Amino acid sequence: MKVLDLNLYLKQSQPFRFVDEVLYCENTGAIKAKRFFDPAEDFFKGHFPGEPIVPGVLIVECMAQACRASLNYSVGRATTGFLATIERVKFIRPVRPNDELFIEAKPIDMSLAEPAKLPRYCQFRCVVKIANESIAKATLILYQDV
Amino acid sequence: MKDSQCQLLIDGLSQQAPFRYVDRIISISDESVEAELTASILPDRFVATAVVDTYVMLEFAAQASGLILSKKKNQRGLVSSFNNIERVLFNEIHFPISIRSSLISARAPFYIFRFGIYVNNTLVFKGEVSIFLS
């Protein structure tokens, strides 16, 4: 798998970058990413005071950024776009400070493997794990301005 | 409800700054809520012209819907799922944004709300959020 240069392929930067590393397989379109949640992250102060938990919406952001980086790599630049649809995202258990998330995603339509035919919408199926335990699952559709 | 009572409900949310995403309750009942996010409570995080990220709208939906549960049950909830989320407007979205959310299923401990988020009364984002009361 290829390690993607996130400074080239993601517009989001700190403190709103929610992937530490993204690996991409050009043959299959498979994506693997990880994100460590440092206890010092600002949002823990408010979510929740005295009992820090990673907000579910930021787990969605982890998945979306991992998929976005692979899309942008296929296009060859950091495009603009939106998370257009979430068919369903399910949070199985809370994520806490010092947890490291492992995100696995795969495009459901394989046009990703053919950059010349990239559609404006790409659908991904994502699973987020801590160690080998699934903690969230989602089906996302990203829109890109290509 | 009076403004002061609405403010007490917001203050009672488990989510605190810098992760509080409701500014004002316009109206609230046991089954529905209309609320506003102007970003005025976090001026160092957003500026008036800032583009509203998807995560902000999702969290706004969760927290505003949670206000109904706070009013009824005074318990803290966690989001268990989002369903059928759809961005309706593909242009950039700017503050202020408002929400109308209604309780559509109450099977304890899961409560499901259907919401729409609006800019100037135009629907820009919609979906459902399920909250698990711990």
Interface residues (C-beta under 8 A of the other chain):
Chain A: F16 D42 F43 K45 G46 H47 F48 P49 I53 P55 G56 V57 L58 V60 E61 A64 F82 L83 A84 T85 I86 E87 R88 V89 K90 F91 P94 Y143
Chain B: S14 Q15 Q16 A17 P18 F19 R20 D53 T54 Y55 L58 E59 A62 R76 L78 V79 S80 S81 F82 N83 N84 I85 E86 R87 F90 G127
